[in-house]
Amino acid sequence: MRNFLFGSLFSIVQLFSPSVTKAYDGTALHWSPQDSLPSVLSAQRADILGGRMKQKAQIKYATHILPETLADWEKRKSEIVREVILNSGIKVDHDLELDMRITGTVQMDGYAIKNIYFQTQPGIYATANLYIPEGKGPFPAVINMHGHWTEGKAAENIQSVGHSLAKNGYVCLSIDAFGSGERSTKHMDFEYHGSNLGASLMNVGETLLGVQVIDNMRAVDLLSSLPYVDAENIGATGASGGGNQTMWFAAMDERVKAAMPVVSVGTFESAVMGSNCVCELMPNGLSFTETSGILALYAPRALKMCNHNKDSNSTFFPAEMLRSYHNAKPVFQQFGAEEKIAYELFDLEHGYWPEDREAMLGWFDLHLKGIGDGSSREEIPFEVLPYEKLMVFPEGQRDPLVVGVAEYSRRKGQKLRESYLGQTSIDKQQVKSGLKELLKIKGYPKVDKVNSYSSEAGWEKIALETSNNLLTPLLIRKPSNAALGYVIIATANGKHEVPQARIDELINKGQGVVIVELSGTGEAASQEDQLVAYLTPFHTLARARLWLGETMLGQWVGELNMVSEFVKEHYAPSVLTFDGDKEAGLAGLYLAALEEGTFEALTLRNTPVSYLFDNREGVDYFSLAIFLPKFLQWGDVSLAAGLASLPITFENPVTMSGESISPAKENEWKMEFASIRTYLKGKGSVKFQF
């Protein structure tokens, strides 16, 4: 059966690989080092990092209180809308030609389905099915958005909504979500659009959530342009990821008169340390509102939420939806529209089932047709089609105007890099401040307490208690030649990834070695972040930090600064250098860019020379920790290197897909890094070793 339900990422893994999840009681997990380096922290410890993330989210939830008067609400509403646009990258051109193109028509009993594609952004087209009832019209219309079903708009659960609406006198537009259905990288090669692929949009200043909002707003433009559509009566619905699309887009587009998101509304708090898709991620979301604030944007329009008692995703549990419902309801009451917000619970699993569709018909009948009392009504039987009949293009013959996330990210990134490299002057302080803002650094953590333990195998074992209530484990070996000082080593996945040969080489030279495990790695990991083995590393933790208005790399920069200060204070190194792998290497580079004099030299291993998207196949080479919203709008890796006035060695430099930079391209990259350093009047140097 092809019509798999993806839902959340946790559901994906449960569906395809039920054996990869690890039992976890939320309190302790034994750490088993995978190499000869000793452990620092005790076994059977609690999930300190995961608990800290959840505590932050709980505090945010408790402090996001909606105004009690209409005047105050209107002001707060404007602030929320502004922040949503700013943080999601929504930029829609309603005057852009729609250029709807029809590739086929399927005649059904009482209605027709047109397979179409239309322009959502300049040169970017979306694929969709347009369900049109027989008759003169004008008809009310509904936009139908899908979640993580493999065939997108043509999946059985999704097309069933279109059939049912058309049978009952509604026009329905079922649109493929960006990166899904026929909008995948390769036509008809149905792929998951989230994880690192969807997160790549953040580097160019956009989000998967935001692009979906743009698509769906343009879908309203399209429906409003059709002579047989009543543009004053447009609704929106969807389940899971489609329900999330419904919530965000319809909240932002007041042309939508009524909406019904299914198995998707919960709380932002519950999304922190959850495994939901990046299409449901609003960077900085908890810094300015909670789910209730988004629901309140609907007032006084009609909003009904359907959640299921047997849902497996805790973010979508009815209890979470009810928290948001009760917090948003007073705003509807201020408008005298208490009846316009409602919910219904079904004893069902995750999905868009007949019971949901019957609830949808009753809700839309009341608010889009002005008939009935809003309660469920029985469906008219309909025929489900093979997904091939609802495809806009024959397999492999997609119009180049329809592109996936990979090509879109590449194009946007190339334009931003052209602008960046076209500069002839750079304000050093301005870009330094900009980097600190991108990393979401408001201050660096400090050491509150030093816990020292018995040495083991020549290593001092230290755990730093930090001012942000975390633990940073250190292994320290003093130099046999004090003149050579110390090197701080960090990897993207903990000390077990440091090659023993590298450690032996440093020790044999006489250098001192400090191995730090950054938050989320090794003994400093969150066990909850690691519950599902097949998720992209840091998928859960990086998303949590982004929700909270933080970044993984920004946190690591702060921890490296703290460790460097600790080493300087307690060990007085004659020289202090840094050796970092992959994302940890970037953290060291960004610290050197922001804080001159922290290190004397950097060695960056398997670290990207640019954030430009280059290859779909290697998209998971790095973890979700690497992504920085708007990074390519700020500059690129060469700009950070130019800010760092010290010698930098890139060992095996790579692209964002992990592809090694060829020696033939060495001069090209040398010229870029050198020219940027010249503009900044930097004193450092960059060397590439292949």
N, C-alpha and C positions, 0 to 999 in steps of 0.2 A: 504494500500500500504506500503510495507516494505522499499522501496528504498528512505528513507528520505535523504535530503541534509542537512548536518550540517553546512558547511562553517565555519564561525566564531562562537565564543560562543554567540555573540549577535544574530546571525541567529538561533542558537539552541533554545534559549529562545523564540524568536519571533515565531518559528515554533511550538513548543510544548506548550508554555504558553504565548499567546499574551497579557494576562492581567497583567503580572507581571512587565512590564516596567513602569517607572514613567516619566512623562513629565519633561523636564529640559531644560531651555533656555540658559544654560551655564554661568549664572551670579549669581543666588541666589537660595537658598533653605532654607525654614524655619526649624530651629532645634526645635524639640519637645522632651524634656527630658522625659524619661519613668519612673522616680522615683522622690523621694522627694528632691533630691539634686538640688540646684539652678543652673541655667545657668550662664555662665560667659560672653560669647560673645553676640553681638547684633544679632537679627534675620535678615533674608533677606540679609545675607552677601554673597559676591562673593566666588567662589571656589578657595581659596588662594592656597591650596596645589596642586590641579589639574593644575592650571595656572602656578605654579612654575615648575612642572614637564615638562609641554609643553614648557615653556621658555627655560629650560635647553636643551631640544631636539632641539629646533630651533637654539640655539647657536651652538650645535654640528653639525647640518646640514650645517650651514653657514661656518664653519671652516674646513670641510672635503672637500678639493679641490684636485682634481687629478692632477698629474704632467703633464707638457706640453711637455716633451721630452721622447723618448723611453727609454733612459738610466735611467732617473729618475723613469719612470714607472716600469721598471723591478725591481728596488730596492724596490719601494713601493709595487709591487705585491708580492714579497717574504715576506714582513712584514705582509701584509693582510693574506696571506695563513698561515703563522705561527700563527697569532692570532686566526684565525678561528679554526685551529686544537687544539690550547691550550684551548680555551674557550668552545668548543663544545665537547671535549673529543674524537675526531675521532682517532681511532687506528685500522687500517685495515691490515690484513695479506693476501696478494694476493697469497701466496704460500699454504695457507690452502686448504686441499682437499675439492672440491665442493660437492662431494658425492650426485649428483642429483638423486632423486628417483621419479619414475613415478607411480602414483596410478590409473591413468585412462586416456582414450583418447576419445574425442568426434569428430567424423568425420563430417565435414561441407562441404558445396559446394565449392570446390576448395582449401580447407585448412583443417588442423586438429588442435585440441586444446588438449594439454597434461596438465593434472593436476599434478603438481610437488611440491617437497620441496627440499631445498638444504641448505648447511652449509654456514652461513655468519660469524660466530664467533665460536671458539671451543665449540662444543656441543650445539650450538644455530642454529636452522634452520628456514628458511622463507618459507611460502607457496606462490605459484604463479601459473599462467596459462601461458603456452607457446603456442602461435599461430604460426603455421608453414605452409606457402603456399605450394601447390603441385609444384613439379618441382625439378630440380637438384640443383639450387642455384650456388654459394653462394648468399644469399639475404642480402640486408641492414637490419639492425635490430633497433628496437626502444624499450626503456624501458618506460612503461606506469605506472605512479604513481597516486594513488587516493588521494582525499581529504577526508572530513568527511562524506562519504556515509556509511550507516550502514553495507552493505554487502561487503565493501572493494572492492577487485578486481573484484567481480562478480556483482556489482551494474550496473544497466542498462547504465548509462552514461559512466562508466569505460569500461565495456566489449565492448561497441559500438566502442571505439577507437581501441581495439584489432581486432574486426571483420573487421573494415574498412581498417586497415593497412594490414591485411592478404589478403583481397580481392584485394589489390593493390600491392602485391608482396613484402611485408615486413614481416620479423619475428617480433613478438611482445612479450615481456615478461611483463605481468601485475602482479605486486607483491603486496602482502598485506603489508601495512605499519605496523611497529612495534606496537603491542597493538591493532590492528584493524583487521577486517575480521576474519579469522580463527586463528589469533594470539592474541586473547583476553584472559582474565584470564580463563574463562571457554569456551570450544569449542562450537561454534554456539550461544553463548550468546553475541551477538554483543554489544560492549561497547564503550564508548567514551574514547580515550586513553590519553586525555589531562588533564588539571586542576591538582589537587594534585597527581593523579596517575602518569601522565607523569613527573610532577615536581620532583617526588621522585628520579628520576635518577640523579638529580643534587647533591644530598647528597653523592652519590658514585663517583662523579667526571665525570659524563657523562650527556648527554642531549638527549631528544627525537629527536631533530634535528640531533645531531651527530650520534646516532644509525641508523637513517634513511639514512644518508649519507653512513655509512658503508654498510648497506644492499644493497644500490643501486650501490655502487662501486663493490660489490661482484656480483651483477647482470650483470655488464659489464664483469667481469671475466667469468661468466657462458656463456654469449652469445659468447664471444671471443673463448671459448673452443669448440663450436659446429661447425662441419665441413660444415654445410649448411649456416653459417653466415659469411658475409663479415665483418671482424673485423675492417677494415679501415673505415667503414661507419656505425657508430652507432649514433642514435639519442635519445633524451629524451623529454618526454612531460608529462603534468599533469595539473589538474585544482585545484584551491583553495589550500588546504594543499598539494595536489599533485604538483601544480605549484610551491609552495614554496620548496618542495623537489627537484624539477627539477632545480630551480635556484641555490640552494646551492650545490647539488651534482655535477651537470654538470659543474659548475664554478670551482670546485675543481678537476675534473677528465678530463684531457685533451684528453682522448680517445673518449670522446663524441664530435662528429664533428658538430652536429647541435642540437639546443634545442628550444622548444616552450612552455614556461610556460603560463598558461591561468588563468585569474582572480586571480592573486596572487601578481604581482609585484607592489610595491608602493614605499614608503620611510620608513626607520627606524623611522624617526621623527614622521610619522603618526601612527606608532605602539605604541608610548608612549601615555598612557591613552586610548588606544584602547582595544578591548575585544578579541583579537585574541588568538588562541590556543598556548599552551606552545611548541607545535611542531614547531612553527614559531619563537620561542624565541632564540636569540643568547645572552647569558649573556655577558655583557660588550661590546656588539656590537657597540654602539655609541661612545665608548671610542677609537675605532681604525678605523672606516670607516662608510660609509653610503651605502645604496643600490647600488648607482652608482659604488662604488668600487668593489662590488661583480659582477655586470654586466660587468665591465671592464675586469675582469679576463677571460672572454670568448674570448676577442680579440686575434687573428684575426679569431676565429671560428664563426659559424653562430648562431645568437640569434634573435628570434622574440617573441614579447610579444603581447598577445591578452587580452584586457580589455573590460569591458562592461559598457555602459552608465547607465544601470539600476541597477547596483550592489548596494546592501544596506550597504556594509561595506566600511567605509570611507578610510580604509587603502588601499583598492583595487581600489579606484576611478581612472579613466583615468588620471585626473590631477596630481595625485601623481606619477603614472607610468611615465608620460611625464617629470616630474622634473628629475627623475633618468635617463631616456633615454637621455635627452639633456646633462646631466652632464657626462654620460659615453661615448657618441658618439665621443668626441675628441680623446679618446684613440684608438678607431677603426680607426679613420682618420690617426693617427700617423703610424699605420700599413698599410695604404693604403687599408683598408678594410671597408670603410664607409658603403658599401652596405650589410655588414654582420650583421648589427644591424638594426632591423626594428620593427614596431609595427602595429597593426590593431585594430580598435575599432568597436564594434558591438552594436546595439541598443537592447541589451538583458539583462536579469537578470543573477544572479550568476549561473554558471554551465559550463559544457563542451557540447556545443550544436552542431548540424550539421554544422552550419556556421564555428565554430571553427575547426571542423574536416576537412572541405574542405580547410581551410587555412593551416592546418597542412600538408595535402597531398601535396599541392603545394610547401610549404617550404621544406619539406623533399625530394620531387622529385628533386628539384633544387640542394640541398646540399648533398644528399646521393646517388642520382642516376645520377645527372648531366643532367637532362632533364627539360624542361620548363623554365619559367621565375620567378618562385617563387610565382605566384599569385594563388588564390584559384582555385580548380577544383572539379567538381561534384563527389560525392561519388557513388560507386557501391552499390546497395541495398544489405542488409544483414539481417540475422535472429538473433534476440536477444533470448538468452536462459534463462530458469528459473535458478535462482541463484544456486539451488541445484546441477545442472549438472556441475558447475564450482568449486564445493567444492573438496578439495584435500582429505578430510577424511569424512567418514560417521559421522553423528552427534554423538558426545560423544566418538568417537574412534580415537582421534588425537594421533599421535605419541608423547611420552613425550619429544622428542627432540625439539618440537615446544612449546615454552613457551611465556607467556605474560609479560607485564611490571612488574607486582607484583612479580612473581617468579624470574625474572631476577634481580630486585632490591634487593630482599631478598638474593639471592646467592652472588651477588657482595658485599653487605653489610656484610654478614657473613665472607667472606674472609678478608675484610678490618679489621673487628673487631678482627679476629684471629691474624692478624699481629700486631695490636695495643696492644692487651692484652698479646702478647708474648714478649713485650719489657721488659728489665730488668733495663733500665736506661732511663731517659728523661731529655733533656736539657731545663730547665725552661724558659730561655730567648728566646730560639728558638721557643718553642711552643706558648709562649705569643705573639711573633711577628707574628707567623703564624695565630693565632686567629684574630689579628687585621687586617691582610690581608684578611682573609676569610670574615670578617664583612665589609670590604671595608671602614675602618675608616682611614681617612687621617688627621683628626683633629676634635675636638669637637666644637659644636656650642656654642656661648657665648650669654649672655643677652645684647641686645642693649638698651632696654627700658623696664621699669616696669610700667604696667598700673594697677592701683589699683582702685577698685570700692566699692560702699557702701556694707557693710556686709549684709548678708541675712541668717536668721535662724541660726545665730551663726557662719557662715562661712565667712572668708575673701575671696573676689573674686579678682583674679589677672590674668592678661594675660601678658605673657612674649613675647616681640618682640625679635626675635632671629637674630643672625648674618647671618643665611641662609634664611632670609626673610620669616619666618613662625611665627605663633602664638601658644604658648603653654598655655592652660588654666589650672589654679590651683585653688583648693579650700583648704583653710587652717584653721584649728581650733587649737588654742593654747592649750597646756597641762594645766590641773589643778594641776598636780604634775610635776614641772619642772625637777625633777630628772629622770623621765621616758622618757624624750626627745620626739622625733617625729618618726613616721613611715610614709614612702612614700608608697602610694598604687597606683598600676597601673594594669589595666586589658587589655586584648587583644581587647576589643570592647567598651571601654569607661566607664565612671563612673556609668552609669545605671546598670552595671553588678556587682558592689560592693554590696554585701548583706548588708541591713540595720542593720542586727543583728551583723555583724562584726564591723561596724562603732560604733554602740552603745556599744559594748563590750570594744573597745579601749577607747572611751570617758569615760565610767564608771570607767575604770582603772585609768584614769587620764593622759593618753598619748595624745600627740599632733598628729594630723592627717593631712597629705598632700595628696590630691588626684590629680593626674596628668593625663591628657588625652594626650596620645602620638599621634604623627602625624598619621592621618588616622583613629583615633578612636574618638567617641563621637563628641564633638564640633570641634575637630581638624580634622574631616574627610574630605575627598574629595567627594563632591556630585556626581561627575562624576564616581567615583569608586563604587558608590552605585546605579547606574542607573538601573541595572538588578538584581532583587532581588534574583534570583536563582543561580547566580554565586557563586563559592567558595569565602568567604570573602577575600578581598584584591587581588583578581585575577588580576584586572586592575592595581592597584597601585604597587603591588609587582613586576609585570612584568615590569612596567615602570622604577622602580628603578634598576632592573637587567639590562635592556637595557642601562641605563646610567652609569653602572659600580658601582652601589650602592646596598645595601641590606636594607630591612625593619628593620631587627634586628639591623644592624649597626647604622641606624638612631636613633632607640629607645635607644640604648646604649648611644649615644651622648646626647640625650635629658635628659635621667636620670642623666647623669653626670652634665649637666648644672643645672638641678633642685636641685640636691644635693648641688652643690656649692652655689646656690642662697639661699637655706634654711640655710646653715651653715653661710653665710655672714650676712643674715638679721634676723635670729632667734636664732643663737648661741645655737643649741641643745646640751644638755649634752650627749645624745645618738641619733644616727640616724640609723634606721633599714629600711628594705625594705620588702614589701609584694606584690608579683606579681602572677598573674594568667596566666596559659597557656604560650603563646609566650612572654607575658610581663614578666613572671617569668624568662624565659631564658635571656631576655635582662638584667634584674637585675643581674643574675648570671654571664653573660659575662662581665658586667661592674666591678663586684667585682673581677673577674679573671684578668682583665687588670689593674685596679686601686686600689691597696691595700689601705685600710683605708677609702674608700668611705662610707661603711656601717659597723655597728658592728655585724649585723646578717641578714640572709635572710630567708624568708618563701616563698616557691615556691609551688603554688597550682595547681593541675592538670597539672603538667609539666612533660615532658617525661624524663625518666632516660637514654634513648638511642635514637639515630637517626636511628636505624635499622628498616627497613620496616618489618612489622609483619603481617598485616591483610588487605586484600583488602576491606572488608566490612566497616571498620572504617576509610578509607583513608581520609575522609573529616572532621575528628574530629578537626584537626587544620586548620588554614587558610594557604593561599599561602605565608604568611609572614614568616613562620617557616623555609623555605628551604634555605640552604646555600651551594652553589656549593663547592664540594670537602671536605665537613665537615668530613665525615668518613675516608677520606684519612689523615686528620689532626689528628683525635682522636675520641672522643665522649664526651658526657655530663660529664662523670666522670673525664675527663681531665680538663675541665673548672672548675669543683668543686674542683679539686686538686690544681688548681692555686689560688683559692679564699681562703685565710687564715682567715676564720671566720666560725662560726657555721651556718650550713645550715639545714633547716627542709623542707623535701618534704612532703606536705600534699596531700594525695591521689596520689601518684606517678603513672604515666601511661606509656603505650607504645606509639609509634607513631600513632597508630590507636585509642588511647583513652581508651584502655583496662586497667583496674586497675591492678597494680602489686599485685599479691597474697601474703599474709603474708608468704606463704611457700617459696617464692622466695626471701624473705627479706635478708637472710644470704648471698645468692649468690651476690646480688647487694651490700650489705655492704662490702663484701670482695673485689669486684672490685673497689669501690670508695676508700676503705682504702689502697689498694695496690698502686693505682695511687698516692694517697696523700703521701705515704711513699717514692716513687721514687722522688717526687718533694720536699720532706722534708717540706711539708706543715704543718701549725699549726692549721688548722681548724678541723671541725668535720661535719659529715653528719648523720642525723636522718630521718628515714622514719616513717610516721604516716598514718595508714590505716583507 
